[in-house]
Amino acid sequence: MSKWGDGEKFKKVSGNQKNIGGMIMRKMTRYRLVLFCVLAVLIGLSAGLQGQEVAAAEKFKVGFIYVGPPGDAGWTYAHDQGRKYLEKHLPNVQTMYVESVPEGADAERVLTDLAEKGCKVIFGTSFGYMDSMVKVAARYPNVVFMHCSGYKTAKNLGTYMDRDYEGRYLGGIAAAKYVKGDLVGYVAAFPIPEVIRCINAFTLGAQSVNPKIRVKVVWTNTWYDPAAEKAAAISLINAGAGLITMNQDTPAAMQAAEEKGLYGVANDSDMRAMAPKAVLTGQIAVWGPYYVKVVKAVMNKTWKSSQYWGGLKDGIVDISPYGSMVTADVKKLVEQKRKVLLKDDWAVFAGPLKDQNGTIRVKAGQKMTDAEMLSFDWFVQGIEGTIPK
């Protein structure tokens, strides 16, 4: 074979090699494109995840501590509904809560933990948390602490409460129309101003309809102990009470009234579902809008420590829907007094008011001040029972 022929062969081979090389290069280019796309997707996903983490980190954290479980159907349930309302109406807020926190040293630990977790606002929803909140607030000056029902404040610690006595007064009016006889049984939690105030308001409301009504008080020293509270209600019924009301966080007393064929006035939330044949109505608190207002103020840096006390006219206090047994004339009677209270937060404790011993405590033409109501330590005339010191 001539060298020329070999050269032709060489050319052909070289051409094939070039074709093969081109194919390899094209494939490599495609692989690079695919690899680039995969990397771009991974980088995008990573950036997205990092963005989500940043977004989560940027959530404004708000903490709550509860003295009972949210399912108590009373006080804690009402506050937890307020917490949920807060999250719904401020989507950039992330809430967390700790339930069934004892009033005492353990509360200080829980409050500290919430502050360490980044909560910018912490709501303590029971009177017994007061001293713990004062201590923890001093250690975390950049966190806003809000204490429900207390009276101690600091630069970063405020207090808030509903004028629950207005709702209790209205409940007393309804109770007076349905009590068997003249004696009402009152299952009371702790002998603190908040509870004493409510007992007095309920009694005055009932007596505004029937001056002969007496209210017998039994203390349980519990917020959440269904068995103890039910037993206390039954003891009152056995002592002749013809209607039951209460100041705890559970519907146990209402259930006792229903079992004994009596009516009852509930507390803190709508308890009709738990005792539909007994519950006439009851004082309730609507916390959600207030929680939104406070958190917005902190976020906008306009919050200042204060002692907030809102009533019917603020929308933070109301009474629950009436039971089916409540007649139109009773509703009308309650509504008439509601209109008065909507104009005057001090109308419930207007003089003349006498204590159990018949001593005038509030003179005719005078009304108790907020400071006096916040330190209530005496019973009005017509209440049977003592206030432990």
Residue pairs with C-beta under 8 A, 6 or more apart in sequence:
56 94
58 92
59 92
59 93
59 94
60 90
60 92
60 93
60 94
60 120
60 295
60 299
61 93
61 94
61 95
61 96
61 117
61 118
61 119
61 120
62 83
62 86
62 93
62 94
62 95
62 96
62 119
62 120
62 121
62 122
62 123
62 295
63 95
63 96
63 97
63 98
63 114
63 115
63 117
63 119
63 121
63 122
63 123
64 79
64 80
64 83
64 95
64 96
64 97
64 98
64 122
64 123
64 125
65 97
65 98
65 101
65 107
65 110
65 111
65 114
65 122
65 123
65 124
65 125
65 126
65 129
66 76
66 79
66 80
66 97
66 98
66 99
66 100
66 101
66 125
66 126
67 75
67 76
67 100
67 101
67 102
67 103
67 125
67 126
67 128
67 129
67 223
67 224
67 249
68 74
68 75
68 76
68 99
68 100
68 223
68 224
68 249
68 250
69 76
69 99
69 100
69 224
70 76
70 77
70 80
70 97
70 99
71 77
72 224
72 249
72 250
73 249
73 250
73 251
73 269
73 271
73 274
74 248
74 249
74 250
74 251
74 267
74 268
74 269
74 271
75 125
75 223
75 249
75 267
75 268
75 269
76 99
76 125
76 224
76 249
77 249
77 268
77 269
78 268
78 269
78 284
78 285
78 286
78 287
79 123
79 125
79 148
79 287
80 97
81 287
81 288
82 286
82 287
82 288
82 290
82 291
83 95
83 97
83 291
84 288
85 287
85 288
85 289
85 291
85 292
86 93
86 95
86 288
86 291
86 292
86 295
87 93
87 94
87 95
89 288
89 292
90 292
90 295
90 296
93 295
96 114
96 117
96 119
98 110
98 113
98 114
100 224
101 107
101 110
101 129
103 126
103 127
103 128
103 129
104 128
104 132
105 132
107 124
107 128
107 129
107 132
107 133
108 132
108 135
108 136
111 122
111 124
111 129
111 132
111 133
111 136
111 145
112 136
112 139
114 122
115 122
115 136
115 139
115 140
115 143
119 143
120 142
120 143
120 144
120 298
120 299
121 143
121 144
121 145
121 146
121 294
121 295
121 298
122 133
122 143
122 144
122 145
122 146
123 146
123 148
123 291
124 130
124 132
124 133
124 145
124 146
124 147
124 148
124 150
125 148
126 148
126 149
126 223
127 148
127 149
127 150
127 190
127 192
127 194
129 147
129 150
130 147
130 150
130 151
130 152
131 152
133 145
133 147
133 150
133 152
133 157
134 152
134 154
134 157
136 145
137 143
137 145
137 154
137 156
137 157
138 154
140 156
141 155
141 156
142 156
143 156
144 156
144 157
144 158
144 294
144 298
144 303
145 154
145 156
145 157
145 158
146 157
146 158
146 159
146 160
146 294
147 157
147 158
147 159
147 160
148 159
148 160
148 161
149 159
149 161
149 194
150 159
151 159
151 307
151 374
152 159
153 159
153 305
153 306
153 307
154 305
155 305
156 305
157 305
158 303
158 304
158 305
158 306
158 307
158 308
159 306
159 307
159 308
160 290
160 294
160 307
160 308
160 309
160 310
161 194
161 308
161 309
161 310
162 285
162 287
162 309
162 310
162 311
162 316
162 317
163 309
163 310
163 311
163 312
163 316
163 317
163 345
164 194
164 197
164 198
164 283
164 285
164 317
165 197
165 198
165 200
165 201
165 348
165 349
165 373
166 201
166 283
166 311
166 312
166 317
166 341
166 345
166 348
167 282
167 283
167 284
167 312
167 317
167 318
167 319
168 198
168 199
168 201
168 202
168 205
168 267
168 283
169 201
169 202
169 204
169 205
169 337
169 341
169 348
170 205
170 281
170 283
170 319
170 334
170 337
170 338
170 341
171 202
171 205
171 245
171 265
171 280
171 281
171 282
171 283
171 319
172 201
172 202
172 203
172 204
172 205
172 206
172 207
172 208
172 209
172 265
173 205
173 206
173 208
173 209
173 330
173 333
173 334
173 337
174 265
174 280
174 281
174 322
174 326
174 330
174 334
175 184
175 202
175 205
175 206
175 243
175 245
175 263
175 265
175 280
176 205
176 206
176 207
176 208
176 209
176 210
176 213
177 209
177 330
177 333
178 243
178 263
178 280
178 325
178 326
178 330
179 206
179 210
179 213
179 242
179 243
179 263
180 242
180 243
180 262
181 240
181 242
182 210
182 212
182 213
182 214
182 242
183 213
183 214
183 215
183 216
183 239
183 240
183 241
183 242
184 202
184 203
184 206
184 213
184 214
184 215
184 216
184 241
184 242
184 243
184 244
184 245
185 215
185 216
185 218
185 233
185 236
185 237
185 239
185 241
185 243
185 244
185 245
186 199
186 202
186 215
186 216
186 217
186 218
186 236
186 244
186 245
186 246
186 247
186 385
187 218
187 220
187 229
187 232
187 233
187 236
187 244
187 245
187 246
187 247
187 248
187 253
188 195
188 199
188 217
188 218
188 219
188 220
188 246
188 247
188 385
189 195
189 219
189 220
189 221
189 222
189 223
189 247
189 248
190 219
190 221
190 223
191 219
191 387
191 388
193 373
193 374
193 375
193 376
193 377
195 247
196 376
196 377
196 378
196 379
196 387
197 373
197 376
198 247
198 267
198 283
199 215
199 217
199 247
199 379
199 383
200 349
200 376
200 379
200 380
200 383
201 348
201 349
202 215
202 245
202 265
203 213
203 215
203 379
203 380
203 382
203 383
204 348
204 349
204 353
204 380
205 337
205 348
206 213
206 215
207 213
207 382
208 337
209 333
213 382
214 382
214 383
214 384
215 382
215 383
215 384
216 236
216 239
216 241
216 383
216 384
216 385
217 379
217 383
217 384
217 385
218 232
218 235
218 236
218 385
219 385
219 388
220 228
220 229
220 232
220 248
222 228
222 229
222 248
223 248
223 249
224 248
224 249
224 250
225 248
225 250
226 250
226 252
227 252
229 246
229 248
229 250
229 252
229 253
230 252
230 253
230 255
230 256
232 253
233 244
233 246
233 252
233 253
233 256
233 257
234 256
234 260
236 244
237 244
237 256
237 257
237 260
237 262
241 262
242 262
243 257
243 262
243 263
243 264
243 265
244 253
244 254
244 256
244 257
244 262
244 263
244 264
244 265
244 278
245 253
245 264
245 265
245 266
245 267
246 253
246 254
246 264
246 266
246 267
247 267
248 267
249 268
251 266
251 271
251 274
251 275
253 264
254 264
254 266
254 271
254 274
254 275
254 278
254 279
255 274
255 275
255 278
257 263
257 264
257 275
257 278
258 264
258 275
258 276
258 277
258 278
262 278
263 278
263 279
263 280
263 323
263 325
264 275
264 278
264 279
264 280
265 279
265 280
265 281
265 282
266 272
266 275
266 279
266 281
266 282
266 283
266 320
267 282
267 283
268 282
268 283
268 284
268 285
269 282
269 284
269 320
270 282
270 284
270 320
270 321
271 279
271 282
271 320
272 279
272 320
272 321
272 323
276 323
276 324
277 323
277 325
278 323
279 320
279 323
280 322
280 323
280 325
280 326
281 319
281 320
281 321
281 322
281 323
281 326
281 334
282 319
282 320
283 317
283 318
283 319
283 320
284 317
284 318
284 319
284 320
285 316
285 317
286 315
286 316
286 317
286 318
287 316
289 315
289 316
290 308
290 310
290 316
294 303
297 303
309 345
309 370
310 316
310 317
311 317
311 341
311 345
312 318
312 338
312 341
312 342
313 341
313 342
313 343
313 345
319 334
322 331
340 347
341 347
341 348
346 367
346 368
346 369
347 367
349 362
349 367
349 368
349 372
349 373
350 362
350 366
350 367
350 368
351 360
351 362
351 363
351 364
351 365
351 366
351 367
352 360
352 362
352 363
352 364
353 360
353 361
353 362
353 368
353 380
353 381
354 360
354 361
354 380
354 381
355 361
355 378
355 379
355 380
355 381
356 378
356 379
356 380
356 381
356 383
358 381
361 378
361 380
362 368
377 387
378 387
379 385
379 387
